[in-house]
Amino acid sequence: MKAPFFLTLAAFYKLGQLIALLIFIMLNSSAAYAKKEAPPKPIFKLTQGQGTEICEAYLQRLNATEFFDNDPTRGRISEPLLKGFSYLKPVPLTAEEIQRLYYKIKSFEQYQDQNLLEKL
């Protein structure tokens, strides 16, 4: 004789444990992403210009700047207003300006001459 098609109490209990375990794993994995710590604040150093007043002043300003998630590539939250500096207002570039810069950057990356592609 076939067993009836329903969950026994023991099977129902095991299914409940399995579901609880899956929920626990899902919550912990999403919590791990949510708790991701920002990298440490970057500390910049001069590679050239040591002893040059403007370079040293800008280095001081750069090291005091707050960046989104401590990542300079993501943009600045705030910049300290140091003596001798004025507020820098970001200005969006036009498509034409972006294209001109793109060619200069590519030329410099590949040939170490930002004007090489314009010369061709």
N, C-alpha and C positions, 0 to 999 in steps of 0.2 A: 504494500500500500504506500502511495506517495505521501510525503509530508505536505501539510497544507502550505499554500503560498502566502506566507506572512512572516514577519520577523519575530523570532523568539525574543524573549526578554534579554538573554545573553548577547545575541547578535545586535539587538537594538542598542545595548550598552556599549558594545565595541564600536559601533558606528558613531555613537555620540563622542566617544574618546577620540576617534579618528578626526571627526569634524573639529573638535576642540583643539587638537594638535595642529591641524591645518590653519585654523584661525590664529593660533599663537605664532606660528611660523610667519604668516603673512603680516601680522602686526609688528613683529620684531624686525622683519626685513624692511618694512616701510619706515619704521622708527629709526633704523640705522641710517637711512638716507636723509631723514629729516634732521638728525643730530650731527650731520657732517660738519666738522669744524673747519673754519676758514684757515688757510695757511698762515704762518706767522707774517707779521708786517715786514715788508721788504726793506732792506737797508741798502741804499745806493752808495756807490763809491765812484770817485772820478777816475777815469782811465787816462785822461789828459786834462790839462788846465789847472793842475795843482798849483796853488799859490796865486792864481789869477782871481782877483776880487769877485768878479761877476760869476765865475764858475763856482767858487766856494759858496757864494750867496745863494745861487740857484740850487746847489747840492743841499744846503741847509733847508731851503724851502721844500725841495722834493722829499727829503727825509721826514719832514713834518706834515706832509700831505696825507690825508686819509683817502684810501681807495676802496671801491666796492669789493667786499670779500678779501681785502688785502691783496687784490690782484690789479696791478697797474694797467693791464690790458683791458680791464672792464670799465675804466673811467674813474674820475675823481669825485669823491663826495664833497670834500672841502679842501681849500688850500689856505694856508695861513698867510696873512698879509704881513710880510716882513718889511722892515725899513728899506726903502729904495725900490720897492716893487709896487705896482698898481694891480688892481683886480683884472684878471684875464677873463674876458667874456668869450665863451666858445661861440664860434660862428660856423654854421653849416656850409659845406662846400657845394658848389654847383656840379652837375654831371661833367661839365667840361673841365673844371678844375680837378676833379677826381681822376679823370682820364689822363690829364697831363701828368699828375703825380704818379699814377700807376705806371706809365711808361718810364718815367725817371727811376722809380724804385726797381722795376724789372731790369732795366739797363744796368743799374748799379749792382744789383744782386748777381747778375750773370757775368758782367764784364768789368765791374768796379769803375765804371764811367757812366755817370747819370745822364750824360748827353749823347752817348753813342748812338742810340736808336734814332735820335733827331738828326744826326749827321748822315745817316744812311739814306 
